[in-house]
Amino acid sequence: PWQYSFPPFFTIQPVAKTKEQQLLSWRTLICDYHKANSVWEIDTSGDIFKNSKISRQLSPAAIRIVLQNLVDEGQGVMNGDRCFVLWNSVAQWGSLIHNWALDRGFTNSVLTLFELHSGEDTEAEPFHTMDVWMLQHVISYLAKEGKAELMLGDSADFSDAGVKFF
């Protein structure tokens, strides 16, 4: 966007209305970039927060403000120091995954999170390669909605986790 070449874009603005628009522009930029590149996690040291052509970058404090706004607006989820980008809401991702399972007859079948993340059946799906922690987060949402059961194993990396769709 044009703002990316505008030096003040890289300094959090003090006027509330201007800051609100600036943060909206950052959210849009982050979500569009991550969606286009199928990147699920924000790299806070990455190029998205820097524009070498105009010698500008967001400060670490400004990055924290942008990330907190992303989370506050439902377009990001924090897991410790990691921030995951939601170009769709958790509910939208849940609906996509649930509809995929229903359309393929996986009702009352157990699938591993690995099958959803990396399986051949999901290669054409927008959630293919979704970070496994994020995938678990979406499946937990479906479980709260009564549309799935998340079966966690003993592994911290969810490598032995499964899901049953209803």
FIKOLZA-1660 file (N, C-alpha, C; in steps of 0.1 Angstrom, whole numbers, plus 5000, padded with zeros to 4 digits):
% residues 166
   i   px   py   pz ch aa at
   1 5008 4988 5000  A  P  N
   1 5000 5000 5000  A  P CA
   1 5009 5013 5000  A  P  C
   2 5003 5023 4996  A  W  N
   2 5010 5036 4995  A  W CA
   2 5016 5040 5009  A  W  C
   3 5010 5036 5020  A  Q  N
   3 5015 5040 5033  A  Q CA
   3 5028 5034 5036  A  Q  C
   4 5032 5023 5030  A  Y  N
   4 5044 5016 5032  A  Y CA
   4 5056 5025 5028  A  Y  C
   5 5054 5034 5019  A  S  N
   5 5064 5043 5014  A  S CA
   5 5063 5057 5020  A  S  C
   6 5055 5058 5030  A  F  N
   6 5052 5071 5037  A  F CA
   6 5059 5070 5051  A  F  C
   7 5070 5078 5053  A  P  N
   7 5078 5076 5065  A  P CA
   7 5070 5076 5078  A  P  C
   8 5060 5085 5080  A  P  N
   8 5052 5085 5093  A  P CA
   8 5045 5072 5096  A  P  C
   9 5043 5063 5085  A  F  N
   9 5037 5050 5087  A  F CA
   9 5045 5042 5097  A  F  C
  10 5058 5044 5098  A  F  N
  10 5066 5036 5107  A  F CA
  10 5068 5042 5121  A  F  C
  11 5060 5052 5124  A  T  N
  11 5060 5058 5138  A  T CA
  11 5045 5058 5142  A  T  C
  12 5043 5052 5154  A  I  N
  12 5029 5052 5159  A  I CA
  12 5024 5066 5161  A  I  C
  13 5013 5070 5155  A  Q  N
  13 5008 5083 5155  A  Q CA
  13 5001 5087 5168  A  Q  C
  14 5003 5099 5173  A  P  N
  14 4997 5103 5186  A  P CA
  14 4982 5106 5186  A  P  C
  15 4978 5111 5174  A  V  N
  15 4964 5115 5173  A  V CA
  15 4955 5102 5171  A  V  C
  16 4945 5101 5180  A  A  N
  16 4937 5088 5181  A  A CA
  16 4931 5084 5167  A  A  C
  17 4925 5093 5160  A  K  N
  17 4919 5090 5148  A  K CA
  17 4929 5085 5137  A  K  C
  18 4940 5092 5137  A  T  N
  18 4951 5089 5128  A  T CA
  18 4957 5075 5131  A  T  C
  19 4959 5073 5144  A  K  N
  19 4965 5061 5149  A  K CA
  19 4956 5049 5146  A  K  C
  20 4943 5051 5147  A  E  N
  20 4933 5041 5144  A  E CA
  20 4934 5037 5129  A  E  C
  21 4935 5046 5120  A  Q  N
  21 4936 5044 5106  A  Q CA
  21 4950 5037 5103  A  Q  C
  22 4960 5042 5110  A  Q  N
  22 4973 5036 5108  A  Q CA
  22 4973 5021 5112  A  Q  C
  23 4968 5018 5123  A  L  N
  23 4967 5004 5128  A  L CA
  23 4959 4995 5119  A  L  C
  24 4948 5001 5113  A  L  N
  24 4940 4994 5103  A  L CA
  24 4948 4991 5091  A  L  C
  25 4956 5000 5087  A  S  N
  25 4965 4998 5075  A  S CA
  25 4976 4987 5078  A  S  C
  26 4981 4987 5090  A  W  N
  26 4991 4977 5094  A  W CA
  26 4984 4963 5094  A  W  C
  27 4972 4962 5100  A  R  N
  27 4965 4949 5100  A  R CA
  27 4962 4944 5086  A  R  C
  28 4958 4953 5077  A  T  N
  28 4955 4949 5063  A  T CA
  28 4968 4945 5056  A  T  C
  29 4979 4952 5058  A  L  N
  29 4992 4949 5052  A  L CA
  29 4996 4935 5057  A  L  C
  30 4996 4933 5070  A  I  N
  30 5000 4920 5076  A  I CA
  30 4992 4909 5071  A  I  C
  31 4979 4910 5072  A  C  N
  31 4970 4899 5068  A  C CA
  31 4971 4896 5053  A  C  C
  32 4972 4906 5045  A  D  N
  32 4973 4904 5030  A  D CA
  32 4987 4897 5027  A  D  C
  33 4997 4902 5033  A  Y  N
  33 5010 4896 5031  A  Y CA
  33 5011 4881 5035  A  Y  C
  34 5006 4879 5047  A  H  N
  34 5006 4865 5052  A  H CA
  34 4997 4856 5044  A  H  C
  35 4986 4861 5040  A  K  N
  35 4977 4852 5032  A  K CA
  35 4983 4849 5018  A  K  C
  36 4989 4859 5012  A  A  N
  36 4995 4858 4999  A  A CA
  36 5006 4848 4999  A  A  C
  37 5013 4847 5010  A  N  N
  37 5025 4839 5011  A  N CA
  37 5023 4826 5020  A  N  C
  38 5011 4824 5024  A  S  N
  38 5007 4813 5033  A  S CA
  38 5017 4812 5045  A  S  C
  39 5019 4823 5051  A  V  N
  39 5027 4824 5063  A  V CA
  39 5018 4826 5075  A  V  C
  40 5019 4818 5085  A  W  N
  40 5010 4818 5096  A  W CA
  40 5015 4826 5108  A  W  C
  41 5028 4827 5109  A  E  N
  41 5033 4834 5121  A  E CA
  41 5041 4846 5117  A  E  C
  42 5039 4857 5125  A  I  N
  42 5046 4869 5122  A  I CA
  42 5061 4868 5127  A  I  C
  43 5070 4872 5118  A  D  N
  43 5084 4873 5121  A  D CA
  43 5086 4888 5125  A  D  C
  44 5087 4891 5138  A  T  N
  44 5089 4905 5142  A  T CA
  44 5102 4911 5138  A  T  C
  45 5111 4903 5134  A  S  N
  45 5124 4909 5129  A  S CA
  45 5124 4909 5114  A  S  C
  46 5113 4905 5108  A  G  N
  46 5112 4904 5093  A  G CA
  46 5110 4917 5086  A  G  C
  47 5111 4916 5073  A  D  N
  47 5110 4927 5064  A  D CA
  47 5097 4935 5064  A  D  C
  48 5087 4929 5068  A  I  N
  48 5074 4936 5068  A  I CA
  48 5074 4948 5077  A  I  C
  49 5082 4949 5087  A  F  N
  49 5082 4960 5096  A  F CA
  49 5094 4970 5092  A  F  C
  50 5100 4967 5081  A  K  N
  50 5111 4976 5076  A  K CA
  50 5109 4980 5062  A  K  C
  51 5113 4992 5058  A  N  N
  51 5113 4996 5044  A  N CA
  51 5127 5003 5042  A  N  C
  52 5136 4995 5036  A  S  N
  52 5149 5000 5034  A  S CA
  52 5150 5010 5024  A  S  C
  53 5140 5011 5015  A  K  N
  53 5140 5021 5004  A  K CA
  53 5139 5035 5010  A  K  C
  54 5132 5036 5021  A  I  N
  54 5130 5049 5028  A  I CA
  54 5138 5050 5041  A  I  C
  55 5145 5039 5044  A  S  N
  55 5153 5038 5057  A  S CA
  55 5144 5040 5069  A  S  C
  56 5133 5033 5069  A  R  N
  56 5124 5034 5081  A  R CA
  56 5121 5020 5085  A  R  C
  57 5118 5019 5098  A  Q  N
  57 5113 5006 5104  A  Q CA
  57 5106 5009 5117  A  Q  C
  58 5096 5000 5120  A  L  N
  58 5089 5002 5133  A  L CA
  58 5099 4998 5144  A  L  C
  59 5098 5005 5155  A  S  N
  59 5105 5002 5167  A  S CA
  59 5099 4990 5174  A  S  C
  60 5107 4983 5182  A  P  N
  60 5101 4971 5189  A  P CA
  60 5088 4975 5197  A  P  C
  61 5088 4987 5203  A  A  N
  61 5076 4991 5211  A  A CA
  61 5064 4993 5201  A  A  C
  62 5067 4998 5189  A  A  N
  62 5056 5000 5179  A  A CA
  62 5051 4987 5174  A  A  C
  63 5061 4977 5172  A  I  N
  63 5057 4964 5168  A  I CA
  63 5047 4958 5178  A  I  C
  64 5050 4959 5191  A  R  N
  64 5042 4954 5201  A  R CA
  64 5028 4960 5200  A  R  C
  65 5027 4973 5198  A  I  N
  65 5014 4980 5196  A  I CA
  65 5006 4974 5184  A  I  C
  66 5013 4972 5173  A  V  N
  66 5007 4967 5161  A  V CA
  66 5002 4953 5164  A  V  C
  67 5010 4944 5170  A  L  N
  67 5006 4931 5173  A  L CA
  67 4994 4930 5183  A  L  C
  68 4995 4938 5193  A  Q  N
  68 4984 4938 5203  A  Q CA
  68 4971 4943 5196  A  Q  C
  69 4971 4952 5187  A  N  N
  69 4960 4957 5179  A  N CA
  69 4955 4945 5170  A  N  C
  70 4964 4938 5164  A  L  N
  70 4960 4927 5156  A  L CA
  70 4952 4916 5164  A  L  C
  71 4957 4914 5176  A  V  N
  71 4950 4904 5185  A  V CA
  71 4937 4910 5190  A  V  C
  72 4937 4923 5194  A  D  N
  72 4925 4929 5199  A  D CA
  72 4913 4929 5189  A  D  C
  73 4917 4930 5176  A  E  N
  73 4907 4930 5165  A  E CA
  73 4904 4917 5160  A  E  C
  74 4909 4906 5166  A  G  N
  74 4906 4892 5162  A  G CA
  74 4913 4888 5150  A  G  C
  75 4924 4894 5146  A  Q  N
  75 4932 4890 5134  A  Q CA
  75 4945 4884 5138  A  Q  C
  76 4947 4882 5151  A  G  N
  76 4960 4876 5155  A  G CA
  76 4957 4868 5168  A  G  C
  77 4965 4858 5171  A  V  N
  77 4964 4850 5183  A  V CA
  77 4979 4849 5188  A  V  C
  78 4980 4852 5201  A  M  N
  78 4993 4851 5207  A  M CA
  78 4995 4837 5214  A  M  C
  79 5006 4831 5213  A  N  N
  79 5010 4819 5220  A  N CA
  79 5024 4822 5225  A  N  C
  80 5025 4826 5237  A  G  N
  80 5037 4831 5243  A  G CA
  80 5042 4843 5236  A  G  C
  81 5054 4842 5230  A  D  N
  81 5060 4853 5223  A  D CA
  81 5057 4852 5208  A  D  C
  82 5050 4842 5204  A  R  N
  82 5046 4840 5190  A  R CA
  82 5033 4846 5187  A  R  C
  83 5032 4852 5175  A  C  N
  83 5019 4858 5171  A  C CA
  83 5015 4852 5158  A  C  C
  84 5003 4846 5157  A  F  N
  84 4998 4840 5145  A  F CA
  84 4988 4849 5139  A  F  C
  85 4988 4850 5125  A  V  N
  85 4980 4859 5118  A  V CA
  85 4967 4851 5113  A  V  C
  86 4956 4858 5115  A  L  N
  86 4943 4852 5111  A  L CA
  86 4938 4861 5100  A  L  C
  87 4940 4857 5087  A  W  N
  87 4934 4865 5077  A  W CA
  87 4919 4861 5075  A  W  C
  88 4915 4850 5082  A  N  N
  88 4901 4846 5084  A  N CA
  88 4900 4845 5099  A  N  C
  89 4888 4848 5104  A  S  N
  89 4886 4846 5119  A  S CA
  89 4887 4832 5123  A  S  C
  90 4889 4829 5136  A  V  N
  90 4889 4815 5141  A  V CA
  90 4876 4808 5137  A  V  C
  91 4864 4815 5138  A  A  N
  91 4852 4809 5134  A  A CA
  91 4851 4806 5119  A  A  C
  92 4857 4815 5110  A  Q  N
  92 4857 4812 5096  A  Q CA
  92 4866 4800 5093  A  Q  C
  93 4878 4799 5099  A  W  N
  93 4887 4788 5097  A  W CA
  93 4880 4775 5102  A  W  C
  94 4873 4776 5113  A  G  N
  94 4866 4764 5118  A  G CA
  94 4855 4760 5109  A  G  C
  95 4848 4769 5103  A  S  N
  95 4838 4766 5093  A  S CA
  95 4844 4759 5081  A  S  C
  96 4855 4765 5076  A  L  N
  96 4862 4759 5064  A  L CA
  96 4866 4745 5067  A  L  C
  97 4872 4742 5078  A  I  N
  97 4877 4729 5081  A  I CA
  97 4866 4719 5084  A  I  C
  98 4856 4724 5091  A  H  N
  98 4844 4715 5094  A  H CA
  98 4837 4712 5081  A  H  C
  99 4834 4721 5073  A  N  N
  99 4827 4719 5060  A  N CA
  99 4836 4709 5051  A  N  C
 100 4849 4711 5051  A  W  N
 100 4857 4702 5044  A  W CA
 100 4856 4687 5049  A  W  C
 101 4856 4686 5062  A  A  N
 101 4854 4672 5068  A  A CA
 101 4840 4666 5064  A  A  C
 102 4830 4674 5065  A  L  N
 102 4816 4670 5062  A  L CA
 102 4815 4666 5047  A  L  C
 103 4821 4674 5038  A  D  N
 103 4820 4672 5024  A  D CA
 103 4827 4659 5020  A  D  C
 104 4837 4655 5027  A  R  N
 104 4845 4643 5024  A  R CA
 104 4841 4631 5032  A  R  C
 105 4830 4632 5040  A  G  N
 105 4825 4621 5047  A  G CA
 105 4834 4617 5059  A  G  C
 106 4840 4626 5065  A  F  N
 106 4849 4623 5077  A  F CA
 106 4841 4625 5090  A  F  C
 107 4828 4625 5089  A  T  N
 107 4820 4626 5102  A  T CA
 107 4822 4613 5110  A  T  C
 108 4824 4615 5123  A  N  N
 108 4826 4604 5132  A  N CA
 108 4839 4596 5129  A  N  C
 109 4848 4601 5121  A  S  N
 109 4861 4595 5118  A  S CA
 109 4871 4603 5126  A  S  C
 110 4882 4596 5130  A  V  N
 110 4893 4603 5136  A  V CA
 110 4904 4606 5126  A  V  C
 111 4908 4619 5126  A  L  N
 111 4919 4623 5117  A  L CA
 111 4930 4629 5127  A  L  C
 112 4942 4628 5123  A  T  N
 112 4953 4634 5130  A  T CA
 112 4954 4649 5126  A  T  C
 113 4959 4657 5135  A  L  N
 113 4962 4671 5130  A  L CA
 113 4972 4671 5119  A  L  C
 114 4981 4661 5119  A  F  N
 114 4991 4660 5108  A  F CA
 114 4983 4658 5095  A  F  C
 115 4973 4650 5094  A  E  N
 115 4965 4648 5082  A  E CA
 115 4959 4661 5077  A  E  C
 116 4954 4669 5087  A  L  N
 116 4948 4682 5083  A  L CA
 116 4959 4692 5078  A  L  C
 117 4970 4691 5085  A  H  N
 117 4981 4700 5082  A  H CA
 117 4988 4697 5069  A  H  C
 118 4991 4684 5067  A  S  N
 118 5000 4680 5056  A  S CA
 118 4995 4669 5047  A  S  C
 119 4983 4665 5049  A  G  N
 119 4978 4653 5042  A  G CA
 119 4975 4657 5027  A  G  C
 120 4975 4646 5019  A  E  N
 120 4972 4648 5005  A  E CA
 120 4958 4653 5003  A  E  C
 121 4948 4649 5011  A  D  N
 121 4934 4653 5010  A  D CA
 121 4933 4668 5012  A  D  C
 122 4942 4675 5019  A  T  N
 122 4941 4689 5021  A  T CA
 122 4949 4698 5013  A  T  C
 123 4957 4693 5003  A  E  N
 123 4966 4701 4996  A  E CA
 123 4960 4713 4989  A  E  C
 124 4948 4712 4984  A  A  N
 124 4941 4723 4977  A  A CA
 124 4933 4732 4987  A  A  C
 125 4934 4729 5000  A  E  N
 125 4926 4737 5009  A  E CA
 125 4935 4748 5015  A  E  C
 126 4928 4759 5019  A  P  N
 126 4935 4771 5024  A  P CA
 126 4941 4768 5038  A  P  C
 127 4937 4758 5045  A  F  N
 127 4943 4755 5058  A  F CA
 127 4954 4745 5057  A  F  C
 128 4957 4740 5045  A  H  N
 128 4969 4731 5043  A  H CA
 128 4981 4739 5048  A  H  C
 129 4989 4733 5056  A  T  N
 129 5002 4738 5062  A  T CA
 129 4999 4748 5073  A  T  C
 130 4987 4750 5077  A  M  N
 130 4984 4759 5089  A  M CA
 130 4993 4754 5100  A  M  C
 131 4999 4763 5107  A  D  N
 131 5007 4760 5119  A  D CA
 131 4999 4750 5128  A  D  C
 132 5005 4740 5133  A  V  N
 132 4998 4730 5141  A  V CA
 132 4992 4736 5154  A  V  C
 133 4999 4745 5160  A  W  N
 133 4993 4751 5172  A  W CA
 133 4981 4759 5168  A  W  C
 134 4981 4766 5157  A  M  N
 134 4970 4774 5153  A  M CA
 134 4958 4764 5149  A  M  C
 135 4961 4753 5142  A  L  N
 135 4952 4743 5139  A  L CA
 135 4945 4738 5151  A  L  C
 136 4953 4735 5161  A  Q  N
 136 4947 4730 5174  A  Q CA
 136 4938 4741 5180  A  Q  C
 137 4941 4753 5179  A  H  N
 137 4933 4764 5184  A  H CA
 137 4920 4764 5177  A  H  C
 138 4920 4763 5164  A  V  N
 138 4907 4763 5156  A  V CA
 138 4899 4751 5159  A  V  C
 139 4905 4739 5161  A  I  N
 139 4898 4727 5164  A  I CA
 139 4892 4728 5178  A  I  C
 140 4899 4735 5187  A  S  N
 140 4893 4737 5201  A  S CA
 140 4881 4746 5200  A  S  C
 141 4881 4755 5191  A  Y  N
 141 4869 4764 5189  A  Y CA
 141 4857 4755 5184  A  Y  C
 142 4860 4746 5174  A  L  N
 142 4850 4737 5169  A  L CA
 142 4845 4728 5180  A  L  C
 143 4853 4723 5189  A  A  N
 143 4849 4715 5200  A  A CA
 143 4839 4723 5209  A  A  C
 144 4842 4735 5212  A  K  N
 144 4833 4744 5220  A  K CA
 144 4820 4745 5213  A  K  C
 145 4820 4745 5200  A  E  N
 145 4807 4746 5192  A  E CA
 145 4800 4733 5191  A  E  C
 146 4806 4722 5196  A  G  N
 146 4800 4709 5195  A  G CA
 146 4801 4702 5181  A  G  C
 147 4811 4707 5173  A  K  N
 147 4812 4702 5160  A  K CA
 147 4824 4693 5158  A  K  C
 148 4832 4691 5169  A  A  N
 148 4844 4683 5168  A  A CA
 148 4848 4679 5182  A  A  C
 149 4856 4669 5183  A  E  N
 149 4863 4666 5196  A  E CA
 149 4878 4665 5194  A  E  C
 150 4885 4673 5202  A  L  N
 150 4899 4673 5201  A  L CA
 150 4905 4663 5210  A  L  C
 151 4913 4654 5205  A  M  N
 151 4920 4644 5213  A  M CA
 151 4935 4646 5214  A  M  C
 152 4939 4651 5225  A  L  N
 152 4953 4655 5227  A  L CA
 152 4960 4643 5233  A  L  C
 153 4972 4641 5228  A  G  N
 153 4981 4631 5233  A  G CA
 153 4990 4637 5243  A  G  C
 154 5002 4630 5244  A  D  N
 154 5012 4635 5254  A  D CA
 154 5022 4644 5249  A  D  C
 155 5022 4646 5236  A  S  N
 155 5032 4654 5229  A  S CA
 155 5029 4669 5230  A  S  C
 156 5039 4677 5233  A  A  N
 156 5037 4691 5234  A  A CA
 156 5036 4698 5220  A  A  C
 157 5040 4691 5210  A  D  N
 157 5040 4696 5196  A  D CA
 157 5027 4691 5188  A  D  C
 158 5018 4685 5195  A  F  N
 158 5005 4680 5190  A  F CA
 158 5007 4669 5179  A  F  C
 159 5019 4663 5179  A  S  N
 159 5021 4653 5168  A  S CA
 159 5013 4640 5170  A  S  C
 160 5008 4638 5182  A  D  N
 160 4999 4627 5184  A  D CA
 160 4985 4631 5187  A  D  C
 161 4981 4643 5183  A  A  N
 161 4967 4648 5185  A  A CA
 161 4958 4644 5174  A  A  C
 162 4946 4642 5177  A  G  N
 162 4936 4639 5167  A  G CA
 162 4923 4647 5168  A  G  C
 163 4914 4645 5159  A  V  N
 163 4902 4652 5159  A  V CA
 163 4891 4643 5153  A  V  C
 164 4879 4644 5159  A  K  N
 164 4867 4637 5154  A  K CA
 164 4857 4647 5151  A  K  C
 165 4852 4647 5139  A  F  N
 165 4842 4657 5135  A  F CA
 165 4828 4652 5137  A  F  C
 166 4819 4660 5140  A  F  N
 166 4804 4657 5142  A  F CA
 166 4796 4664 5132  A  F  C
% end
